[in-house]
Structure formats: C-alpha cells, structure tokens
Amino acid sequence: MNNVIVEIYTNLINSLPFEPLKVILGTLIPVLGIVTLPLLTTFLLIWWERRLIAFVQARLGPNRLGPGGLFQSFADALKVLLKEDIVSKDADKILFSLAPVLVFVPGILVYSLMPVGHQMVVTNVNVAIFLFLSVASLTTIGILMAGWSSNNKYSLMGGIRAVAQAISYEIPLLLSIVGVILLTGSLSIVDIVEKQDVWNIFKQPLAFFIFFTCALSEVNRIPFDLPEAESELVSGYNTEYSGFKFALFFLAEYVNTFTLGALCSLLFFGGWRFPFDYLLGDIGMQLSNQLGIIWFFIKTMFFFSVVVWIRGTLPRVRTDQLMSFAWKYLLPLSLFNIFITAIITGFLSGAFSR
C-alpha cells in the first residue's frame, strides 16, 4: 500500500506539462496533506474518545447523529464556529489572537517530520528528533501568552502553572530519548525506526515509562491536567476564549495527544514496521514496507486509547505532587537511564576494551 500511494503521487506529479507546475504542486500537495489530515483525524479522535470513555464508565456516549454518533464531532465543530468571538476590552488584543495560533500551528508542523510509512515522510533530516521537539515546545509560549494577554488573574495563574509544568516535564522527556539516540547512533526518526529489529521498548523500558509519563503531562492529560483545572481556576489559561479561538486550543490538545501516540510508536515500538518482521525474512519486510502506514496507525491509536483509558479511570493529582514527581523521581531516573545505556553501548562497541 505504501508503494502504491507513493507511485500514484509520483506519476501524478510527473504527468504535469510544465516544470514550474510540478514544483508548485509537488510542494503544495504535501503541505495540504499535513494541514488537513490531522484535522480530519481529530474529529475521529474526539468521537473515539467519547465512545471509549462511555464504554469504560458504562454509559452510551454519542449515538444519535450519524452511524454510532460519528457525525457528532462535526456538529460540535459547527456549533463552536457559530459562537460569538468575544474579546475583553482590557485584553491585549494582538497577543490574545495570536496565542491560539501559536499553540495550534506547531502541533501541525511536526507532522512534516513524522514518517508514517516506508519512504513516506515529507522531510527526512538528520536532526529530525531534535527539530521535532524544538517545534513542539513552542506551544508553551502560546499558553503563557494566552494567560497573560487575557488580563484575567485566573487565566494568568493557569498560564504560569502550565509553563512551570511544561518546563519541569520537558527536561526528563528529552533526557529519556537520549538512551534511544545512543542505541541508534542517529537523530533521524527514520533511522531510529529502521534500526529497531528489536523494538526499543525491550531495550529501553525505563526510558519508555519516563517518556510516556512526561508526554502525558506535556499534553495536559489526566492525571496531569492541572493547567485546565476547572474546579480551581475556572478552566485555566483559556478562560476568556470563545468561538473559533477556543476551538484551536481544543483541537491542539487532540493533535498533540495523537502526536504522543505517534512518537511512542516511532521511538519505542518500531513505527511502521510489522512486529518482529526481521524474523520473517522477506515476508516480514514486505509486510512492513507495503502495509507500514496501517501498522503505524494501529500502534498510534493503541496509545491514544491508553491515554483515554487513563483519563476515564484515574483522578487528578495535586500541583505539589505533580512538580515533586518530575524533579524528585523522573529527572534522576532519566539520568540513571542515560548512565546505564552509555555503559552498555560502550561495552558493546568495544570502547572499554582498549
């Protein structure tokens, strides 16, 4: 399937009569795909989360609009778009309007670096994982901007809390990936996937635990959704937002949660590769190369479902517990993982045999 999609796209571009047109459409089509596919996927993710939480909590969930309530997400999107866009007279209107964009856009841009199948990546750069995390971290600035520009004490407090949480958990998250980079010897996400004959989850279980926990905090998901604690801060940094601006915050959360699942798949579970494909020889490689996008989507949806399951079962932690867990436990564990991984890779490479 991967090769069929690539071949159709290549033949379509090569069939165009003018060279400038080939260049323009060859660039425009991947860009449109990066923008539209995450948005369409988000509507399905919202529906899936509602249905899954309803199943966990013995409820019905959306089941009226469309088959199985499938169109309910589109109806909610239309409702949000029709709501009035209200801006407080004391708010900083420019920063207030830019903040949702700054939160949403980085979550879309990172998909240009994400390989969803064999030879199916828009941009394959040598430092893709570094660039990926750098772009994704820009959302923290947008959240703080939203809280400050609203001229609302609750919003400002929610923004400050979100930034403190994001910075605290970004450090062990980044350090947890160092072990994977040491084993792979590359910062390219494509190289990380291609060198996972044995999935990294078996070689870096501690790193996966740290990464998944920190990623949950980064996307503000239960039990780490303190920046949007409605019982304490009246919804936190997005209190003053309505209409389309609020929808951008809402969409960003789902796009980033899907990205969490995608990164777990790519870094620790072989990405687009069929499970243990190296044991099956040529058949295993064909399953990976031809159906890679399907394996990638299945793995990503599995991790998204785990996040939803956690939301439906666990309570919210306190702020002091949240910060203590990052600095007292996850940071030392991530440093310990790097230390152990460096020693093991050093022995395996013969660096200590001289």
C-alpha positions in Angstrom: 0.0 0.0 0.0 2.8 2.4 0.8 4.5 1.9 -2.5 1.1 2.3 -4.3 0.5 5.6 -2.7 4.0 6.9 -3.4 3.8 5.6 -7.0 0.4 7.3 -7.7 1.7 10.6 -6.2 4.9 10.4 -8.3 3.1 9.6 -11.5 0.6 12.4 -10.9 3.4 15.0 -10.5 5.5 13.7 -13.4 2.4 13.8 -15.7 2.1 17.6 -15.4 3.1 19.5 -18.5 5.1 22.4 -17.0 8.2 22.1 -14.8 7.2 25.1 -12.5 3.8 23.5 -12.1 5.5 20.3 -11.0 7.5 22.2 -8.4 4.5 24.1 -7.0 2.1 21.2 -6.8 4.9 18.9 -5.6 5.3 21.2 -2.6 1.6 22.2 -2.2 0.1 18.7 -2.0 2.3 17.5 0.9 1.6 20.8 2.7 -2.1 20.5 2.3 -1.9 16.9 3.5 0.0 18.0 6.6 -2.7 20.6 7.4 -5.9 18.7 6.5 -5.2 15.1 7.6 -4.5 15.9 11.3 -7.7 18.0 11.4 -9.8 15.2 9.9 -8.2 12.7 12.2 -9.0 14.9 15.1 -12.8 14.7 14.5 -12.5 10.9 14.6 -10.3 11.0 17.7 -12.9 13.1 19.6 -15.6 10.6 18.6 -13.4 7.7 19.6 -12.6 9.2 23.0 -16.2 9.8 23.8 -17.2 6.3 22.8 -14.3 4.7 24.7 -14.9 6.7 27.9 -18.6 5.9 27.7 -17.7 2.2 27.5 -15.3 2.4 30.4 -17.8 4.2 32.6 -20.9 2.1 31.4 -22.5 5.0 29.5 -23.9 5.3 26.0 -21.9 8.2 24.6 -22.8 9.9 21.3 -25.1 7.6 19.3 -27.7 9.8 17.6 -26.1 11.9 14.9 -24.8 9.6 12.2 -23.9 5.9 12.4 -22.8 5.3 16.0 -22.8 9.1 16.6 -20.0 9.5 14.2 -21.1 13.0 13.0 -21.5 14.4 16.5 -17.9 15.8 16.4 -18.7 17.7 13.1 -21.9 19.1 14.7 -19.9 20.3 17.7 -17.4 21.9 15.5 -20.1 23.8 13.6 -21.6 24.9 16.9 -18.3 26.3 18.1 -17.7 28.1 14.8 -21.1 29.8 15.0 -20.4 31.1 18.5 -19.6 34.8 19.0 -15.9 35.7 19.3 -15.7 37.8 22.4 -12.5 39.7 23.4 -12.3 41.6 26.8 -11.8 45.3 26.4 -8.8 45.2 28.7 -7.1 42.3 26.9 -4.1 42.7 24.7 -6.0 42.0 21.5 -3.0 41.2 19.3 -1.4 38.7 21.7 -4.8 37.4 22.6 -5.5 36.5 19.0 -2.0 35.1 18.2 -1.9 32.8 21.2 -4.3 30.1 19.9 -2.4 30.1 16.6 0.9 29.7 18.3 -0.5 26.7 20.3 -2.1 25.0 17.3 0.4 25.5 14.4 3.4 23.8 15.9 1.3 20.7 16.5 0.6 20.6 12.8 4.1 21.4 11.6 5.7 18.4 13.4 3.8 16.1 11.1 6.1 17.1 8.3 8.9 15.3 10.1 6.9 12.2 11.0 7.5 9.1 8.9 4.1 7.3 8.7 5.4 4.5 6.5 8.3 3.2 4.4 9.5 6.2 2.3 6.5 8.2 3.5 7.9 11.3 5.1 7.7 14.8 3.9 11.1 15.9 5.3 13.8 13.5 6.4 16.5 15.5 8.1 19.5 14.2 10.2 18.4 16.0 13.3 14.6 15.3 12.9 14.0 14.3 16.6 15.8 17.5 17.8 13.8 19.7 15.4 10.6 17.8 16.3 10.9 18.5 20.0 12.0 22.1 19.4 9.0 23.0 17.3 6.6 21.2 19.7 7.9 23.1 22.7 6.8 26.4 21.1 3.3 25.7 22.4 4.4 26.6 25.9 5.0 30.2 24.8 1.5 30.3 23.3 -0.1 29.1 26.5 1.7 31.7 28.6 0.8 34.4 26.0 -2.9 33.3 26.3 -2.9 33.6 30.1 -1.1 36.9 30.2 -3.0 38.7 27.4 -6.4 37.8 28.8 -5.9 40.3 31.7 -7.6 37.7 33.9 -6.0 36.6 37.2 -7.3 33.1 36.8 -6.0 32.9 33.2 -2.6 34.2 34.2 -2.4 31.7 37.1 -3.3 28.9 34.7 -0.7 30.1 32.2 2.0 30.2 34.8 1.1 26.8 36.1 1.1 25.4 32.6 4.6 26.8 31.9 6.0 25.5 35.1 4.6 22.1 34.4 5.8 22.0 30.8 9.3 23.1 31.6 9.6 20.6 34.5 8.5 17.6 32.4 10.2 18.6 29.2 13.6 18.0 30.8 13.2 14.3 31.7 11.2 13.8 28.5 14.2 15.0 26.4 16.6 13.0 28.6 14.6 9.8 28.2 15.1 10.0 24.4 18.9 10.2 24.8 19.0 6.5 25.6 17.2 5.7 22.2 19.6 8.0 20.4 22.7 6.3 22.0 21.4 2.9 20.8 20.6 4.1 17.3 23.5 6.5 16.8 21.3 8.9 14.9 18.9 11.8 15.4 16.9 10.9 12.4 13.5 9.4 13.2 13.6 7.3 10.0 16.9 5.8 11.2 15.5 5.2 14.6 12.6 3.2 13.1 14.7 1.3 10.6 17.2 0.1 13.2 14.5 -1.4 15.5 14.8 -5.0 14.5 14.2 -5.5 18.2 11.8 -2.8 19.5 13.3 -0.2 21.8 10.7 -0.9 24.4 12.6 -4.2 25.2 15.9 -2.3 25.3 14.7 0.9 27.0 11.7 0.1 29.2 12.6 2.7 31.8 13.0 5.3 29.1 9.6 4.5 27.7 7.9 4.8 31.1 9.6 8.2 31.6 8.7 9.4 28.1 5.1 8.3 28.2 4.6 9.9 31.7 6.2 13.2 30.7 4.3 13.2 27.4 1.0 12.9 29.3 1.9 15.9 31.3 3.0 17.8 28.2 -0.4 17.4 26.5 -2.2 18.3 29.8 -4.0 14.9 30.1 -5.3 13.3 33.3 -3.8 12.8 35.8 -1.6 15.9 34.8 -4.3 18.3 33.5 -3.6 20.9 36.3 -3.4 23.9 33.8 -7.1 23.4 33.0 -8.3 22.5 36.5 -11.8 23.9 36.2 -12.5 23.3 39.9 -9.6 25.6 40.9 -9.0 28.0 38.0 -12.3 28.2 36.1 -10.6 26.3 33.2 -7.2 28.0 33.5 -5.4 29.9 30.7 -8.3 29.7 28.1 -11.0 31.1 30.4 -11.6 34.2 28.3 -11.6 32.4 24.9 -14.7 31.6 22.9 -15.7 30.6 19.4 -13.0 29.7 16.9 -10.1 30.7 19.2 -11.3 28.3 21.9 -11.7 25.6 19.2 -8.0 26.0 18.3 -6.9 25.2 21.9 -9.3 22.2 21.9 -8.0 20.9 18.5 -4.4 21.4 19.6 -4.9 19.1 22.6 -6.1 16.3 20.4 -3.5 16.8 17.7 -0.8 16.7 20.4 -2.3 13.6 22.0 -2.2 11.8 18.7 1.4 13.0 18.3 2.2 11.5 21.7 0.9 8.1 20.4 2.9 8.5 17.1 6.1 9.3 19.0 5.6 6.3 21.3 5.2 4.1 18.2 8.2 5.6 16.3 10.7 5.7 19.1 9.8 2.5 21.1 7.5 0.2 19.1 9.0 0.1 15.6 6.9 2.8 13.9 5.6 1.4 10.6 7.4 -1.9 10.9 5.5 -5.2 11.3 6.1 -6.8 14.8 9.3 -8.8 14.6 9.5 -8.5 10.8 13.2 -9.5 10.8 12.3 -13.0 12.0 10.0 -13.5 8.9 12.7 -12.5 6.3 11.4 -11.2 3.0 7.8 -11.7 4.0 8.2 -9.6 7.1 9.9 -6.8 5.2 7.1 -6.8 2.6 4.5 -6.6 5.4 6.4 -3.6 6.8 7.1 -1.8 3.5 3.7 -2.4 1.9 1.4 -2.0 4.9 3.5 0.3 7.0 1.0 3.1 7.2 -1.6 0.7 8.6 0.8 -0.7 11.3 1.7 2.9 12.2 -1.9 3.9 12.6 -2.8 0.8 14.7 0.0 1.4 17.1 -0.7 5.1 17.4 -4.4 4.6 18.0 -3.5 2.0 20.7 -1.5 4.6 22.6 -4.2 7.2 22.1 -6.7 4.7 23.6 -4.4 4.1 26.6 -4.4 7.9 27.2 -8.2 7.9 27.1 -8.4 4.9 29.4 -6.2 6.7 31.9 -8.5 9.7 31.7 -11.6 7.6 32.3 -10.1 5.9 35.4 -7.5 8.0 37.3 -8.1 11.1 39.4 -6.2 14.4 39.1 -3.1 14.8 41.2 -2.3 17.9 43.3 0.1 20.6 42.0 2.8 19.9 44.6 2.6 16.1 43.8 2.9 16.9 40.1 6.1 19.0 40.5 7.7 16.7 43.0 7.2 13.7 40.8 9.1 15.4 37.9 12.1 16.8 39.9 12.5 14.1 42.6 11.8 11.0 40.6 11.6 11.3 36.8 14.7 13.5 36.4 17.0 11.2 38.4 15.6 8.2 36.7 16.2 9.7 33.3 19.8 10.5 34.2 20.3 7.0 35.6 18.9 5.5 32.3 21.4 7.5 30.3 24.3 6.4 32.5 23.4 2.7 32.2 22.7 2.9 28.5 26.1 4.7 27.9 28.0 2.0 29.8 26.2 -0.9 28.0 26.6 0.7 24.5 30.3 1.4 25.3 31.0 -2.2 26.2 29.1 -3.5 23.1 31.0 -1.2 20.8 34.3 -2.2 22.4 35.1 1.3 23.7 36.3 -0.1 27.1 38.3 -3.0 25.6 41.4 -0.9 24.9 
